[in-house]
Amino acid sequence: MKQILPNSTVGVLGSGQLGRMFAIAARRMGYRVHTFSPESDTPTGQVSDYEINAKYDDLDAVREFAKGVSAVTFEFENVPFATVEAVAEIVPVRPRGEVLHITQNRLREKTFLSNNGFPVTPYKHITTLQDFENIAFPSVLKTAGFGYDGKGQAKLKVADDIEKAFANLGGQDAVLESFVDFAKEVSVVGARDVHGNFAHYGVIENEHANHILDVSFAPAIVSSKIYNEAVEITRAVLEKLDVVGVLCVEFFVTKDDNLLVNELAPRPHNSGHLTFDACITSQFEQQLRAVCGLPLGSTEFYKPCAMANLLGDIWQNGEPNWQNALQFPNVKLHLYGKAEPRIGRKMGHLTCLAETVEDARETVRKAKASLIEKL
């Protein structure tokens, strides 16, 4: 494959914060970036060279976008498969469209994982009320497609919960999963280049609030058994999917110290944002390197690191007190350029590097809490 070198142009399908940080990494290395999405003045568009505003199903506009770039990647998986196929007629798309097709639908993803021997929670395909017969409680009902951050899912505690939860699906296919009383949640962000070389950022530990990631830190506090198994499962998933690019595997760690794969994300991941400050090569630069056929960079951490998500909730009483958080000299602020803060909307994040992961986690939490304190 011909390498796509600096001073070339790369394209991004999608225009959120993941694309923004990808564009920052790309521009720092001398690449031009074009982004395509239905919105304007987007987080990605603000730092791209060119922002194309059109609907994903406008395939003529999609093909025109593809003609202006040397390769395309995506920054979220809810891009229609037909859009990716249209781009692939003209330039390479990485990861390939089939990876997107599998991972944007929970049923296809679970089927892929279980058919290939990866450890997953027991699940069942749901299309009618009769499919709920003889299920165990508690369980979790999830829409098969287009769900993230806890959207499109409901916990079923007793039989009386079934009818309402099923009605809320609005006729969509769904997946019913056994509820996992896990010890913790972790993730591995992996990358794979065009030659099949693999790199990873170790195991990152994740703490959620209201189904949305709250704090991530690395290295995770896990056994060497869990560390090694998580990395090897991630490697095997990328190989089986023939990924060129970045993919994150999210895991449950069970109370008896085993792993279950929860979800796949075929792109940089929220839990990997801390690599932007903590690593020699961030997940975003790694994505660029893989997409452009370049060698993968070092994933070495400078120091232990923690990240805290900043949601729109902290704007409820006015602009957050940024100067409070920035009084911590080892804390860095990243805002995504979103004009309208909303409850649950990811607006930015803080990172903290420290001598120990415990110090990093404690400091980033203090910095986040200080944003809503009075001056």
N, C-alpha and C positions, 0 to 999 in steps of 0.2 A: 504494500500500500504506500502511496505517495504521502509523505509528511506534509502537513499544513503548517507552514512556518509563520513566525511573527510578521506583522504587516499584512496578514491575510484577514479575511472577515469571517466570523462565525455567527451562526444564527441561533436564537433561543425561542422556543415555543413556550409561551407563558411569560408573565411579566411581574411576578411577585418578588419577595425578598430573596428567595434562593437565586433567581436570575440576576438580581441586583448584585449580590456578592460574587456570583460568577463573572458578571461584567466587570466588576472592579478588578478581580484577579486577571481577567483577560486583557484589560486595557493597560494594566501595570506591566504586562509582558509584551505590549506593543501590538496587540490584536485590535481590530475593529469589531464592534458588536452590533447586530441588528436584532431587534426583538419583535415578536408578532403576537398580538392578543386583541381581544375586542375592546379593551379599555385604553384610555390615553392618560398621559402624565402619571405613569405607573412607577413603582419602585425600580423596576429594571429599566424602563424607558428613560428615566431621569439621568442615568449614567451610561446609556448606550449612545452609539453614534446615530442610530436611526431607529425610530419607533413606528411600526406599521400597525394601524388600527383597522382590523377587519374581523369578521366572524370566522371561527374555525372551519365552518362548513362552506365558506367562500373559497372553493378550491382553486379558482383562477387567481385570487389574491395570494393564496398559499404558494402556488407555483411561481408566481412573480417574486415573492419573497425568497424562495429557494434559489432562484437564478442569480441573486445578488450576494450569495454567501458560498463558502467552500465546504462547510459541514454544518449540521444542525444537531442540537441537543434539546432537551426539554427540562423545565424546572418544576413541573408538577405533572402528575400522571393522569389528570382528567382531560387531557387533550384527546379528541376523537381519533380513533385508529385510522379512519379514512384520511384525516389531515396528515398524519405521519406517512401514510402510503404515498400521498401526493408529493410530499417533499422527497421521499426516497426515490422517486422517478428521476430526480434531477441531481441530488447530492447525497452523500452518506448521512444517515441519521444514526446517532449513537447515544444510548443503547438502541438497538434495532427495534422496529415497531412491534415485533412479536413479544418482546420483553414487556413493553408497555401494555399490550393487549392482555397478557396474563395477569399482570400486577394491578391493573385498574379495576379488576373484578374479583371480589373475595372468593367466589365459588371456583373460578378458574385458578386462582392462586392456591387455595387449599387443595384442590385436586392435583395441581402440579406438585406441591410439596409432599402430599401423602403418597402419590404414585411413585415418587422418587426416593421414598424412605426417610424423609426428613421428619423430625418429631413435631407433631402439631396437636392442638387440642381436638378431642373428638368433635365432629361436626355433622350436620345434616342439611341437605338442600330442602328448602321450604317453598312450596308454591300454593298450597291450599291449607285450610284449617285442619284437614284430616292428617296432614303430615306431623301434627303435634302429638299424635297419639303415643302414649307410653314414654314420654320424655321425662327426664330427670330434672329436678329443681335444686338450686337455681340454675338458670341457663341465660345466655345472652343472644338476643335476636338482632341480626345486623343485615342491612340491605346489602345485596350482592355487589352493587356498583356505586361508585362516587360517594364514598363516605370517608371522613377523616376527622380527627380531633373529637371523637365521640359522637359525631353527627350520624344520623341514620341507624341508631342502635338503642335497644331497650333491654333492661334486665327483667327477666321473668322469675318472680319469687314463688308464685303459686299459680294454680291453673286459671284462676280468675283474671290473671294478667294477660292471658294469651289473646283473647278476642280483640281487645283495644290495641295491643301492640301490632297484631296482624293488620288491623284496619288502617293503622297509621302508615303502613308500607305503601298504601295506594296502588296495590296491584303489582308492585315490584317483586322480582325474585329476591329471596333472602337466604341467609345461612344462619342456622341455629348452632351455637357453640356451647359446650359444657363450660360452666363457670369455673375458673381456675383461682383457687385461693393461694395465690403465689406469694413468695417471700419478697421479691423485688423484680423490677423491670430493667433490662439492660439492652444495649444495642451494639452492633459492630458495623462501622462504615468501612466498606471495602471498595477497592478499585481494581480494574483489570484492563490491561492495554491490548492492542491489536495482536500482539504476539502471545497472549495468554499469561503474561506475568501478573502477579497478584500483590497488592499492598493493602495494609489495613492500619487502623488507628487504635488497635487493642479493644478492650471492652469498656464501654461508657455506661455509667449508671444513671438511671432516669427516675425522677420523682414527678408525679402528675398531680394536678389539682383540677377537679371538675372535667376530667378526661383530656385536659390539655397539658402538654409538657410544661412543668414549672421550673425545675432545676435539673441540669445535667452536670456530671463531674467525671473526670478521668485522672488517674485510673480508677476503675470501678473496684469496690470492695467485695471481691468474690474469690472463691477458691481457685487454685491453679487448674483443677479439673474443669470448672466452668469456663475459665478463661480459654483454655486450649480447645475445648469442644466448641465454644461459640465461634472462635476464629476459623476452625476447620469446617464447621457447617457453612459459614459465610463463604469461604473459599469454594466449597462444593456447589453452593447455590449459584454463584457467579459463573462457575465453569459449566454447570448443567444448562443454564440459560444462555451461555455464550455471550455474556455481557462485555461490551466495550464501553467503559465509563465508570460511574460510581453507583453503587447500590448499597442500601442499608438494610440489615436484617434486625428486626425488633424481636426480643425474646422475653418470655416469662422465665424466671428462675423459681422452681418449685421449692416447697419447704423441705423436700428430701434431696435437694441439691441436684436437680436435673433441669434440663432446658426444654422449653416448648417454643417453637417459632410462632410468633403472633402475627406479624405482618412483614411484607417486603415493600421497600420504597426504591424505585429505580432511578435515583437521583441523589444529590446531596440531601442531608437530613437535618432537621432541627437540632437533634442531639449532637451533631457534628459541627455546629456553629463555633464551638469553642476552639476548633482547629484553626480558625481564621487568625487567632492571636497566639495560640499555644504551640503550633507545630511549624517545622521548617517548610512544609508544603501543606497548605490548607486543603480541605476536601474540594473546594471550588477550583483551585489551581490544578488539583489532581484530575478533576473532571475535564478541564480544558486540555491537559496533557494527553489524557486517554483519547478524547474526541479527535484531537489533531494528530494522533499517531506518534506522539513524542514519548520518550522514556518517562516512567512514573518517578515522582520525586520522593525524597525521604519523608517518612511520617513521624520522625522523632519529635517528642515533646520537649520543649525547653524546660518546663516545670509542670507539676500538677496544676490542673485548671478546673474551674467551675463556671457554668453559665446560668443566668436566670432570665427567663422570658419576661418581656414587658408587654402586658396586654392593655387594651384600651381602658380597662377598669381603673387604672391609676390616674386617668385624666378626669375622673368623675367630679372632683372638686377644683378643677382648673389645671393649668400646666404643672406637670411634676417639677419638683425642686431639683433640677439637674445638678446644681452646685453642691447639694448635699452628697450625692453619690460620687461626684468627682473629687470630693475631699479624700477619698480612699485612693492613694497613689498607685496601687496595683490593680485598679478597676478601670476597665475600658467600656465606653458607651458606643453602641451601634443603633442608630435609628434608620427606619426603612423608607422614610419619605412619604408615608401615608397621611393624607390630609385630615381624614376623619377618624378619630378614635371611637371604637365601639366596644361594648362589653364582649370579652372573649377574643377580640381581634388582635393578632400579633403585630405590635407596633415597633418592636425593637428588642434588644437584649443587652445584658451586661455580661462581661467576662472578668474573671479574676485569676491571676497566676500567683501561686504561693509555694512555700517550701513543702507543705503537705497538702494532700487533697482535702483533709478536714478543715484546715485553715482557709483554703480557697472557697469551699462550700459555705463556711460560716461568714466569711467576709462578703461574698456576693449576696447572701441573704440580707445582711445588714445594710449593704448599699441599696438594695432594692427597697427595703422597708423605709429607708431614709427619704425616698423620693416623695412620699406622701406626708412627711413630717413638716411642720411649720418652720419657717426660717427663724 
